[in-house]
């Protein structure tokens, strides 16, 4: 693995930066201290810093030479509303918040690459380092885009990555096409008519309607979606009553759904069938049923040419045996998908090593050993594309 000597020399320093960021997590769209920390680092290395882009986003830019080529590198900044239980010496100092998804590591990798590229300037063109807020379901990417991200800082191609636990050690996963799922959330409220359990005939029981809906939802994927396509409909919550009474039929029932697909057309089909089913039950039982729908993310789709380029670069950094170019997409979602929908690019998954804790766990932690190789990957993307 060809890691630059400077990255090796700075490794301890950047591990300390990662630990500092881990100690001071900030929730999505409120990453003000994190943004200031990043902006100060970029500015000290000679970047032209622009902030905020969107609520708290940061872009560091360097232009060199005469080429009109432009490349973007992106990391996410936000933490999760989780109480940390790692017992690490650098555990979160903000009660109820922690970097349980490794965004502290993503920022550190990008900062290490930024420092090296500013020092060496072995490129000709425009380099945009994009630090995005609010990745965790808060639409930080669309907010940056709406604030003119790609109008002010156009990119020919854009690249990012996510650490992933329990993938094969020292393996980077890069494949064209969809690699992560869309995510939609639906809140369904059934407005029945409650009363005493001894007189169900005088009530309109929303739990019966809700139960029927939950059972019927399971037929959508099995009987409407092409078996060769992936889709998931998950009931995350079904709440009726106050949870303490045995003899009261409640007035309302609330169902929370998560829907995930790997294809835009399948997504539209599943959403239509879910809403048709809900409206059909509302008509059949003559009850009001409201639906609040929120798009969390589109499918994350890697563009073919950008991904082929990224694969070749990764092979020079990690070696052919450590680059997986054919793997099953994951059904998790990623806000970077909105950027990939606007600009050709590639999102990679990097093994975070074996772990008993999964992403979004109170015991999760980023693996410091992947800072140097992933920084090298980003460096080589820039130096190769803007060579």
N, C-alpha and C positions, 0 to 999 in steps of 0.2 A: 504494500500500500504506500503510494507516493505522497506522504504528508509533508508539506513545506517545513523547513527547519524553524521558521518563525512561529508557525502554529504549534510546533512541539515546544518551543521555548515559552510560549504564552499559555500553555495548557493549564498550569496551576492557577494563573491569574483568571482565566475564563471559567474555570471550575468555581472559583470564589464568586465571580459575577453571577453564575447560575445559582449558587447557594443564596446570595443576597436577594435575587429576584424571587427565589422560593420562599424566603422569609417574609417578603413584603408583597403578598398577592393582592390584586385588586379585581373586583368583579367587573363584568363586561360593561363597556361604555362609561366607566368611571376610573379608567386606568391613568389617572393624571400624573401621579408620582412616577409610575412606570414609564409613561411617555416622556416625562422630563428627563429621567435617567437615560433613556435611549437617545433622546435629542442631544443631550450634553455630550455623550460618548461620540456620536456621529459628528457633531460640530468640532470636537477636539481633534478629530482625525481628518478634518478638511472637507467634510460634506456640506453641501448647501441643504439646510434642514427646513422642511415645510411642515408646520403643525399649528392647529389641528387640521387634519383632513378627515371629514366626518367628525363625530363627537370628540374622539381622543386619538385618532390615527396619526402616525408620523411617517413622513417620506424623507429619506436622505438621498441626495442625487449628486453624482459626479459626472461631468462631461470632459472627455479628453480626445484630442485629435480632431479629425475632420469627417469621420464616418457618420452616416445618418442612422446606423443601427442602434437599436434601443432594447435593453433587456430588463426585466423586473424579477426581483427575488422577494419573497413574502414570508413573514412569520406572524403568528397570532400572539396576543398579549394577555388575554383575560384569564382569570382563575374561575373556580367553581364555589358555590355556597356550601362547602363541606367542611366539617370540623376534622382537622388532621389528626391521625392516630399512628404516625410513623415512629415517634420517639427519636427522630433525627436531631442532631445537635443544631441543625439549621432549619428546624421545623417552622411552620408559619407562626408569625407573631401577631397575626390578625385573627382573633377568635371567630370561628364559623366560616373561614375562607381558606382555601388552599389551592395550590397548583397540582390538581389531581389528574391532569391530562398531559402534563409535560410541556406546556407552553413556555414555562421558564427555560427549558432546554432549547426550544425552537428559537426563542429570542437570542439566546447565548450563541448558538451556532451562527445565526445571521450576523451578529455583532463581530464574531471572530473573523468571518469572511470579509466583512466590511473594513475592518482594521487592516487586514492584509492587502486587500485590493487598493485601498487608499495609499498604503505605503509603497507598493510596487508599481501601481498604475500600468500594469502590463496589458493594456487593452486600448482600443480605439473606438469610441462611440459613447453612448449614454448608459449609465448604470443607475437604476432606481431600486433602493432598498425600501420595502413597504412593510411597515409594522401595523398590523390590523387589530383594532379593538373588537370586542363583542362577538367572538366566533361562536360561543356556546348558545346558539339559538336566538341571538339578539340582532342578527342581520348587520353586523359590523361591515362586512364586505359591500353589500348593497348601499349602505350609508356612505361609505367612502366613494363608491362609484357615482352616487347621486351628487356628491360634493365635487365632482369633476376629476376624480383620480386619474382616469385614463385620457381625459382631455388635457389636463395639466402635465401629466407624466406618461405620455404614450409609450407603450411597450410592444415590440414585435412579438415577443414571447414572454411568458411569465412562469416561474417555477416555485414550488414549495414542497414541504414534506411533513409527515407526521411520524412520530415514534410509535412503535407498536409492540406490546409485550408478547413474549412466547413465540415470536417468529424465529426461524432458524438463526442462530448466532452469526453476527457479522454479515448478515444478508440484507441487501437493499432490494425492494420490490418495485419494479417499474414496468407498466404495461399500457399500451394504447387502449382507448375506449373507456367505458364506464368502470371505475374502480371502487366507487362508494355510492351509496344509495341516496335517493331523495328522501325527504322527511316532511310529513304533513301531520298536523295535530288538529283534532276535531273535539270540541266540547259540545255534547248533546244533552239538552235539558228537556225531559219529558214532564209536561204539566198535567198531572192527573187530578184526582179529587179524593182526598183522604177521608178517613173515618175510623170507626171502631172495627177491630178485627172480627167481631161477632156478626157484623153486618156488611160483608163484602159486596152484596147486591146493591147497596146504597153508595158504593164508592166506584171510582175508576182507578184501578190499582196501577201505578206507574212501574212497579217492580215486575209485573207480568209482561208489560210492553217492553221494558228494558231487557228482560231475560230472553224474550223472543228475538229481539233485535240482535243481541249478542250471539245467540245460536245461529241466526240467519247470516250474520256477517261472515261466518266461517265457510259459507258456500261460495263467496265471491271469488276468492283465489282459486279454489278447487274446481269451480265450474264456469269461470269467466275468463281467467287468465291462461294464456298459452302455457302448457306445462314446461316448456323450455325457457320461459321467462320467470324471473323471481319477483315476488311481492309478499309483503308481510302486513297483516292487520292485527294489531295487538290492543286488547282492552287493558289499559293501565289502571283504570279505576271505575268502580260501579258503586255509587253511593245513593242510598235511599233511607230516609229516617235519620234519627239522631244516634243510632247505634246502641241505645239503652232500653228501648221499649219492645215488648213482645206483642202487645195487643192494639197497636195503632198502625193502620195503613197510611203511609206517607202521602203528602200532596205531590211531591216531585221526586224524580230520580235523575241523577246526573252520571253520564258515561264519558270517559276520556279515552280517545282513540289515538294511537300512533300508527301511521301508514308509511311503509317504505317500499320503494321500487327501484329498479335499475334502468328503467326505460321511460322516457317522457310520455309516450303513447299509452303504455301500461298504467302509468300514474294517472292520466286523465280518465282512462277506463275505470280504474278502481274507485277513484273519487266520485265519478258519476254514479256507479252502481251503489256505493255507500249512501249517497244522498238520495237516490231514487228509492232505496229500501226504506230509509227513514221517513221520507215523504209518504210512501205507501202505507206504512204503519200508522202514521198520523191520520191519514184519510180513513183507514180501516177502523180505527178505534175512536175517530172523531175527537182527537186531542191535539192541542198545540205542542209541537216539538220544535225547539229552536236549535240551530246549528251555528256554532262559531268556528270558522275554519282559519287556520294559520299555516302558511307555508314556512317551513323552517329552512329547507335547502332543496335545491335541484339535485339531480344526479351529478356527481363529479366526473366529468368526462375529459380524459386526456386526448389531446389532438395528436394525430399520427406522426406528423413530421417532427413536432417538438419532442414527442416521446422517443422516437427513434434516435434523435440527437442526444437526449438525456441518457438513454441506454448506453450509447457508445461512450459518452463521457464517464458514466458510472463504471463501465468495464475497465477504463484506463485507471480509475482510482482504486476500485475494490478488487479487480480481477474478474474474469469471466465466471469463475466458479462461485462468486459471491454476489452475483446480480441475477435475480429471478425475474424473467421476462414473461412468465406465463403462470398466472395464479388466479384463484377465484376472487371476485370482488367481495368486499366486506359490506355488510348491510348497515353499518354506521353511516352517519352523514357528516358533511363538512361544508362550512360556509364559503370556503375557497371555490366551491362550485360556481358561485355567482361571478367570480373573476374569470374562471375558465369559460364561462358562457359568453364573455365579452372579448377575451383575448386568447389566442392559441397558447397552450401551455401544457405543463405536466406536473402532476402531484405524485410524489413517491412515498412509499412506506418503508421505514427503516426499523430493523429489529432493535428493540430495547432490551433484549436478553430475557432469560427466564425470570418469571415473577409469579408469586402467589396472589398478587393483587392485579386487578385489571384496571383499565382506564376508568376514571371517575370513581375510583375506590378511595376511601379515606387513608389507605395504606400505600397508595401508589407513589412511585418516585421515578424521575427521569434518570437514565443511566449516563453518568458523566463520560464514560469511555467512548461514546459516539459523537461527542462534540467535535473532536479533531477530524475524524473522517468525513463527517457531514459538512463541516466548514470547507474542507478540501474539495468535496463534490461541488459546492456552490462556487468556489473559486474557479474550478476548472470549467464549469458551465460558462462563466463570464469570459475567462481568458480564451476559451475556444470560440465562443460565438462572436466576441468582439476582438478576436485575435489580430 
